[in-house]
Amino acid sequence: MPKYNTALMSIDVNETRRYAGLNKAPDFNKKTIREACREILYVAEPRGSWEVYDYDAQNGIVLAPTPFKLEGKKVTKHLCRAKKVVIMSVTIGEEVEREILRRFKDGEYTLSVLMDAAATTAVEQVADGIEKAIDQKFLMQGFVRRWRFSPGYGDWPIDCQKQMIELAKADEIGVGVTSSLMLTPRKSITAIIGLVPKVDDVEVEKQSCKFCPKVDCNFRTKDFEPQPKEA
């Protein structure tokens, strides 16, 4: 099982602003956002794990020792050309959650909310790092990667989290799932990545707001904000 252990050198301030829902508040003090990012850097323990499986795209089945059928039209459509899939898990550890809670209890409400957004950004950055490692490994084998797709997105139900944890061997990096299907530590993710045979007109695809139908989302990037209708 490949493991991914790396130090976070920085946390993206602009992404933290987006996750905090501040895209429409350009005058918000950036100093506080930077402070939140810095505090999360001090306590984050980034870890990741992933496994590769053959994939039956016609039937939407991950060909693991115990076959895993994907439920949901969006995820199976997303993987319709994949021959293999990567199932991955990422976390930044438990101390992050404890520190955010401590700041909230101390009355630092704004900072704690921004630290929560910074922690979300950090998890996504670690997942991005795994994707880069996958690119390096599989491009040489003739595959390109589709962007990661997580349970709960679109119509893919989150009740598959137990199988995702098992297939990613996420318990080896300390990630588990509760009876209510919440991941622990809270700042953790699971995702599936499709590996598509490389042809001349196929390139690595990155996740983007342009693929999401939720046009009124507070987290939506400016590049893909809905355009006003003509009168």
Phi, psi and chi 1 to 4 in degrees:
 res  aa     phi    psi   chi1   chi2   chi3   chi4
   1 MET       -  117.8  175.9 -163.4   70.4      -
   2 PRO   -65.6  135.1  -19.6   32.2      -      -
   3 LYS  -115.3  151.0  -73.0 -173.5  179.5  179.7
   4 TYR  -124.6  110.1 -176.2   80.7      -      -
   5 ASN  -125.4  119.1  -61.8  -59.9      -      -
   6 THR  -149.3  153.6 -174.4      -      -      -
   7 ALA   -86.9  138.3      -      -      -      -
   8 LEU   -81.9  120.8  -84.6  169.6      -      -
   9 MET   -86.9  -24.9  -56.0  -52.9  -65.4      -
  10 SER  -162.4  163.8   63.9      -      -      -
  11 ILE  -123.5  131.5  -63.1  175.4      -      -
  12 ASP   -65.0  117.3 -169.8  -61.6      -      -
  13 VAL   -66.5  -41.3  171.6      -      -      -
  14 ASN   -66.7  -39.5  -69.5  -30.7      -      -
  15 GLU   -67.0  -37.4  -78.8  -65.0  -78.8      -
  16 THR   -62.1  -42.8  -62.2      -      -      -
  17 ARG   -57.3  -42.9  172.6 -171.2  -72.3  -83.9
  18 ARG   -64.9  -47.0 -175.8  169.9   72.2   87.8
  19 TYR   -66.2  -24.1  -79.5  118.8      -      -
  20 ALA   -82.2   -1.8      -      -      -      -
  21 GLY    74.7   28.9      -      -      -      -
  22 LEU  -105.5   13.5  -65.6  172.7      -      -
  23 ASN   -58.8  -29.4  -92.0  -10.1      -      -
  24 LYS   -98.0   17.0  -63.5 -179.1  179.6  179.2
  25 ALA  -128.6   68.3      -      -      -      -
  26 PRO   -62.6  -20.6   24.3  -34.7      -      -
  27 ASP   -89.7    1.2  -63.8  -30.1      -      -
  28 PHE   -62.5  139.5 -171.6   89.2      -      -
  29 ASN   -61.7  113.3 -170.2  -12.0      -      -
  30 LYS   -66.9  -24.6  -90.5 -167.0  173.0 -177.9
  31 LYS   -59.3  -40.3 -178.4  179.3  178.1 -179.1
  32 THR   -67.9  -37.7  -50.0      -      -      -
  33 ILE   -65.1  -43.0  -58.1  176.0      -      -
  34 ARG   -62.9  -39.1  -67.8 -167.1 -171.7   97.7
  35 GLU   -61.8  -43.1 -179.6 -176.2   -3.0      -
  36 ALA   -61.6  -43.3      -      -      -      -
  37 CYS   -62.0  -42.4  -67.8      -      -      -
  38 ARG   -63.4  -41.3 -174.8  170.1   59.1 -110.8
  39 GLU   -65.3  -37.7  -66.4  -61.2  -36.6      -
  40 ILE   -69.0  -36.8  -67.0  -60.4      -      -
  41 LEU   -57.6  -36.6  -84.2  177.8      -      -
  42 TYR   -64.5  -32.4  -68.0  150.3      -      -
  43 VAL  -112.4  -10.4  -64.8      -      -      -
  44 ALA   -67.4  141.4      -      -      -      -
  45 GLU  -126.4   78.9  -62.2  176.9  -18.7      -
  46 PRO   -69.0  131.3   23.0  -31.7      -      -
  47 ARG  -146.0  152.0  -60.7 -175.1  -64.3  -87.7
  48 GLY  -149.4  156.3      -      -      -      -
  49 SER  -143.5  150.6   63.7      -      -      -
  50 TRP  -157.0  153.0   50.7  -80.1      -      -
  51 GLU  -135.4  150.4  -77.3  -75.5   -1.5      -
  52 VAL  -108.3  137.3 -176.8      -      -      -
  53 TYR  -135.7  149.9  -60.4   92.5      -      -
  54 ASP   -66.8  155.9  -69.8  -30.9      -      -
  55 TYR  -137.8  131.6 -179.5   64.9      -      -
  56 ASP   -95.5   94.1  175.1    0.3      -      -
  57 ALA   -68.2  -29.9      -      -      -      -
  58 GLN   -63.6  -36.3 -176.7  174.3   -6.2      -
  59 ASN  -109.9   -0.9  -63.5  -63.4      -      -
  60 GLY    66.2   43.2      -      -      -      -
  61 ILE  -121.5  125.7  -62.7  174.3      -      -
  62 VAL   -79.2  122.3  178.0      -      -      -
  63 LEU   -87.5   63.3  -59.7  175.7      -      -
  64 ALA   -83.9  170.4      -      -      -      -
  65 PRO   -50.4  -39.7  -31.1   37.1      -      -
  66 THR  -107.8  104.5  -59.6      -      -      -
  67 PRO   -53.5  140.6  -27.5   37.1      -      -
  68 PHE  -120.6  108.3  170.7   39.5      -      -
  69 LYS   -87.5  128.4 -177.7  170.6  176.3   58.4
  70 LEU   -82.1  136.3  -56.9 -179.3      -      -
  71 GLU  -108.4  133.5  -56.6  -66.9  -19.2      -
  72 GLY   121.7  131.1      -      -      -      -
  73 LYS   -70.4  -34.2  -67.8 -179.2  179.6  178.8
  74 LYS   -67.5  -44.7  -70.0 -173.7 -179.4  -64.3
  75 VAL   -70.4  -38.1   65.6      -      -      -
  76 THR   -70.1  -34.4   52.4      -      -      -
  77 LYS   -66.5  -40.8 -179.3  179.6  179.6 -179.3
  78 HIS   -59.1  -33.1 -179.0   66.8      -      -
  79 LEU  -104.2   17.8  -60.4  171.9      -      -
  80 CYS   -64.9  -20.8   65.6      -      -      -
  81 ARG  -106.5    2.0  -68.1 -178.4  -68.6  144.4
  82 ALA   -75.3  140.9      -      -      -      -
  83 LYS  -102.9  -26.5  -61.8  -63.5 -176.8 -176.4
  84 LYS  -135.4  160.6  -65.0  178.0  179.1  -69.2
  85 VAL  -135.1  150.3  -67.8      -      -      -
  86 VAL  -106.6  129.9  175.2      -      -      -
  87 ILE  -110.1  123.2  -63.9 -173.9      -      -
  88 MET  -128.2  160.5   60.2  175.4  -80.1      -
  89 SER  -141.8  146.5 -178.3      -      -      -
  90 VAL  -139.9  144.9  164.1      -      -      -
  91 THR  -146.8  159.7 -173.3      -      -      -
  92 ILE  -118.6   17.0   54.6  171.2      -      -
  93 GLY    90.9  172.4      -      -      -      -
  94 GLU   -84.1  -27.7  -64.5  179.6  -12.1      -
  95 GLU   -62.9  -30.9 -173.9   58.7   31.0      -
  96 VAL   -57.4  -48.7  164.3      -      -      -
  97 GLU   -63.7  -40.6 -173.2   67.2   15.7      -
  98 ARG   -63.2  -39.7  -73.3 -166.1  -75.4  -94.8
  99 GLU   -70.0  -39.2 -174.7   63.2   14.8      -
 100 ILE   -62.2  -44.0  -68.1  170.8      -      -
 101 LEU   -64.7  -39.9 -178.4   59.5      -      -
 102 ARG   -62.0  -43.5 -176.0 -179.3   73.6   80.0
 103 ARG   -64.2  -38.3  -65.2  -55.5 -176.2  102.5
 104 PHE   -64.4  -45.0 -173.7   83.9      -      -
 105 LYS   -64.1  -28.3  -72.2 -178.7  175.5  178.9
 106 ASP   -81.4    1.9  -72.6  -12.9      -      -
 107 GLY    87.6    7.6      -      -      -      -
 108 GLU   -89.2   66.3  -61.8  177.4   84.5      -
 109 TYR   -64.9  -47.2  -55.7  122.3      -      -
 110 THR   -63.4  -44.4  -61.6      -      -      -
 111 LEU   -63.2  -40.0 -178.4   60.6      -      -
 112 SER   -65.7  -38.6   66.6      -      -      -
 113 VAL   -65.1  -42.1  168.8      -      -      -
 114 LEU   -68.8  -34.8  -69.0  172.8      -      -
 115 MET   -64.7  -37.3  -73.6  173.2   64.1      -
 116 ASP   -62.1  -43.2 -171.3   86.0      -      -
 117 ALA   -65.4  -39.0      -      -      -      -
 118 ALA   -64.9  -36.6      -      -      -      -
 119 ALA   -66.2  -40.1      -      -      -      -
 120 THR   -61.4  -43.6  -61.1      -      -      -
 121 THR   -59.8  -42.3  -57.9      -      -      -
 122 ALA   -61.7  -43.7      -      -      -      -
 123 VAL   -59.7  -45.0  170.7      -      -      -
 124 GLU   -64.5  -36.1  -64.9  -63.8  -28.5      -
 125 GLN   -65.9  -38.9  -72.8 -178.1 -157.3      -
 126 VAL   -64.6  -41.9  177.4      -      -      -
 127 ALA   -62.2  -38.3      -      -      -      -
 128 ASP   -60.3  -38.1  -70.0  -16.0      -      -
 129 GLY   -63.9  -39.0      -      -      -      -
 130 ILE   -64.0  -41.1  -70.0 -176.4      -      -
 131 GLU   -59.6  -39.8  -72.1 -172.6  -26.3      -
 132 LYS   -64.4  -39.2  -69.8  177.9 -178.1  177.5
 133 ALA   -64.9  -38.4      -      -      -      -
 134 ILE   -65.2  -42.0  -69.8  168.0      -      -
 135 ASP   -56.8  -47.9  -71.4  -17.4      -      -
 136 GLN   -60.5  -38.3  -67.8  174.1   -2.0      -
 137 LYS   -75.5  -43.9 -179.7  179.0  178.4   65.5
 138 PHE   -97.1  -19.3  -72.3   99.5      -      -
 139 LEU   -60.4  -37.0  -81.8  171.8      -      -
 140 MET   -69.1  -20.3  -66.1 -174.6  -63.5      -
 141 GLN   -95.9    5.1  -62.2 -179.1   26.1      -
 142 GLY    89.4   22.7      -      -      -      -
 143 PHE  -121.0  148.2  -69.6   93.7      -      -
 144 VAL  -118.4  157.3  -66.3      -      -      -
 145 ARG  -101.2  138.8  166.4 -177.0   55.5   79.3
 146 ARG   -91.6  154.7  -63.5 -139.5   65.7 -165.6
 147 TRP   -66.4  153.7   49.2  -91.6      -      -
 148 ARG   -66.7  147.3   60.1 -175.9  179.9  -92.1
 149 PHE  -132.5  123.1 -159.7  111.9      -      -
 150 SER  -107.5  149.8  -68.0      -      -      -
 151 PRO   -54.5  139.1  -27.0   36.0      -      -
 152 GLY    98.6  -16.2      -      -      -      -
 153 TYR   -84.4  136.6 -179.7   79.7      -      -
 154 GLY    61.4 -130.9      -      -      -      -
 155 ASP  -106.5   20.9   58.7   -8.5      -      -
 156 TRP   -87.4  109.4 -169.6   16.4      -      -
 157 PRO   -67.7  148.4   22.4  -31.0      -      -
 158 ILE   -79.2   -2.5   63.5  170.2      -      -
 159 ASP   -72.6    4.2   57.6   10.7      -      -
 160 CYS   -94.3    5.2   65.9      -      -      -
 161 GLN   -60.0  -35.6  -73.2  -72.8   26.3      -
 162 LYS   -61.5  -44.4 -177.5  177.8  179.1 -179.7
 163 GLN   -65.2  -39.0  -67.0  100.9  -47.2      -
 164 MET   -62.0  -43.8  -66.2  -70.8  -71.8      -
 165 ILE   -60.2  -44.3  -68.9  -69.8      -      -
 166 GLU   -66.4  -43.9  -68.5  172.8   -8.2      -
 167 LEU   -71.5  -29.4  -68.2  175.2      -      -
 168 ALA   -84.8   -7.1      -      -      -      -
 169 LYS    54.0   42.4  -63.9 -177.2  171.8   60.3
 170 ALA   -70.0  -20.0      -      -      -      -
 171 ASP   -61.2  -24.5   60.0  -43.0      -      -
 172 GLU   -75.0  -12.3  -63.5 -169.1   20.8      -
 173 ILE  -112.9   13.0   59.9  167.6      -      -
 174 GLY    86.6   15.4      -      -      -      -
 175 VAL   -97.9  133.5  176.0      -      -      -
 176 GLY  -136.5 -173.4      -      -      -      -
 177 VAL  -138.7  139.4   60.9      -      -      -
 178 THR   -85.5  173.6   68.9      -      -      -
 179 SER   -64.7  -21.9   58.4      -      -      -
 180 SER   -94.4   13.3   58.0      -      -      -
 181 LEU    70.4   23.0  -56.2  176.8      -      -
 182 MET   -91.1  138.5  -62.5  -66.1  -67.4      -
 183 LEU   -77.0  145.8  -65.5  178.1      -      -
 184 THR  -127.8  137.2   58.2      -      -      -
 185 PRO   -56.4  160.7  -20.8   32.8      -      -
 186 ARG   -63.1  -36.9 -172.4  169.5   67.9   88.0
 187 LYS   -86.1   70.6  -67.6  -58.2  179.8  179.8
 188 SER  -141.0  158.5  -55.2      -      -      -
 189 ILE  -141.1  158.1   65.0  170.6      -      -
 190 THR  -122.8  155.1   61.4      -      -      -
 191 ALA  -161.9  159.9      -      -      -      -
 192 ILE  -117.6  141.1 -168.5  167.5      -      -
 193 ILE  -126.6  127.3  -64.7  170.4      -      -
 194 GLY   -85.3  139.7      -      -      -      -
 195 LEU  -112.5  116.3  -62.0  175.0      -      -
 196 VAL  -109.6  135.8  178.0      -      -      -
 197 PRO   -55.1  133.3  -25.9   34.9      -      -
 198 LYS   -76.0  130.3 -178.0  174.5  175.2   57.8
 199 VAL  -128.5  172.0  -66.0      -      -      -
 200 ASP   -59.1  -32.2  -69.5  -17.8      -      -
 201 ASP  -101.0   16.2   60.1  -15.0      -      -
 202 VAL  -117.5  129.0  174.8      -      -      -
 203 GLU  -125.1  167.6  -63.6 -179.6   -7.2      -
 204 VAL   -57.9  132.3  172.5      -      -      -
 205 GLU  -105.0  135.0  -64.2  176.8  -31.4      -
 206 LYS  -106.7  147.1  -64.1 -178.8  179.1  179.8
 207 GLN   -64.8  142.6 -171.8  170.6   10.2      -
 208 SER  -155.3  152.8  168.7      -      -      -
 209 CYS   -61.3  -20.2  -71.2      -      -      -
 210 LYS   -67.1  -17.7   72.3  179.6 -179.4 -179.9
 211 PHE   -88.3   -8.6  -63.7  111.6      -      -
 212 CYS   -98.8  131.7  179.1      -      -      -
 213 PRO   -79.9   -7.1   30.3  -35.8      -      -
 214 LYS   -84.1   86.5 -170.4  171.4  175.4   55.4
 215 VAL   -75.6  -15.0  -62.9      -      -      -
 216 ASP   -98.7   16.6   59.2  -15.8      -      -
 217 CYS   -70.2  135.0  177.4      -      -      -
 218 ASN   -67.8  -19.1  -72.6  -28.7      -      -
 219 PHE   -90.0   -3.4  -57.8  148.8      -      -
 220 ARG   -63.6  135.6 -162.3  171.4 -172.5   86.2
 221 THR   -73.3  154.0   59.1      -      -      -
 222 LYS   -61.9  -31.9  -68.7 -178.4  179.6  179.7
 223 ASP   -61.7  -23.3  -69.0  -17.7      -      -
 224 PHE  -125.3   31.0  -62.5  105.5      -      -
 225 GLU   -71.7  143.8  -72.5 -178.3  -10.6      -
 226 PRO   -60.6  139.9   21.8  -32.7      -      -
 227 GLN   -86.3  144.0  -61.4  -60.0  -48.3      -
 228 PRO   -64.4  143.0   21.7  -31.4      -      -
 229 LYS   -73.7  147.2  -64.4 -178.7  179.1  179.0
 230 GLU   -72.2  146.3  -65.4 -178.0    0.2      -
 231 ALA   -71.1      -      -      -      -      -
